[in-house]
Amino acid sequence: MAEVELSCRAYVKMYLHACLFPRCSINGLLLSSSPAGGAVGVTDCVPLLHSHLPLAPVTQLALTQVRHVTEPRPGRSHLRLLQVDVWCSQTQQRIVGYYQANACAADSSPTPGALKIADKIAEQFDAAVLLMLDGSKMRPDYRVPPIVVYERKDSRWTPKDKHTIMLRQWEETRDVAGQLLESGDQALLVDFDTHLDDISKDWTNQRLNSRIEELTSPANGNI
C-alpha cells in the first residue's frame, strides 16, 4: 500500500478551483515530479473543467487519450489531451491521479465518470489515486484536510487508510489557502474550460504558482 504525499501547491490549487466555482462540479489531473517507486508524491495539479463533467469533450478525450498522456513519446507533434502531455514531458512530470469535487457539497462520492478516468490512469500507473474533495468540510478553520483519497484494489476503488495519506504542515497549508481566498487570488486560477474561452489565459497557472511560493517562503514565516 503506497503512501500518498500531497504538496501545498497541489492542495491549494484544488481548493481554490472548488472555491472559484462553488456551485459546479470541478475536476483535474494530479501530477508528480517525484521519482518513480515508493510514496506517490502529488506535487501539482492541472485544473480541467467546471461544468458538465461527464459530457464534456475534454473529459471524453481524457478517457481515450490518457494512455498517451502517461506515456509521452518523443517526436510527437499532435496534441494529446490539450497539450497536457507535452507540458508534463517538458517539466519532467507525470500524471498520477485524478481529482474531483461534486456540485452537491454533501456528496463526496466518486461519480461513474470519475471512476472511468481514474481507471484509465491506473492502467498506466499502478499506484494511481482518485481524490475527492469533501465540499461539506471545506471551511477555512477545518482541522483536517477535506479530502477522501481512493486507491484501486482488486479492480475496485476503495478509500485509502488515512495513515498512508500525508499533507505535511497542514495548518500552514490551510493558512495559505485561506490567505489566497481572502485576497481574492482564486481568480488567478485558470482551468481548461476558462482557457478554451480565452486562449490567452495560462492553464499552467504560473502566476498562481508564484503566489503560492511567495506565501510559503520562509521569509513570510510559513512553510
Secondary structure, DSSP 8 states (H G I E B T S, - for coil): ---EEE-HHHHHHHHHHHHHSTTS-EEEEEEE-S-SSSSEEE-EEEEEESS-TTT-HHHHHHHHHHHHHHS--TT--S-STTTHHHHHHHTT-EEEEEEEE-SSTT--S--HHHHHHHHHHHHH-TT-EEEEE-GGG--TT-SS--EEEEEEETTEEEE--GGGEE-TTHHHHHHHHHHHHHTTGGGG---HHHHHH-TTS-TT-HHHHHHHHHHHSGGGT--
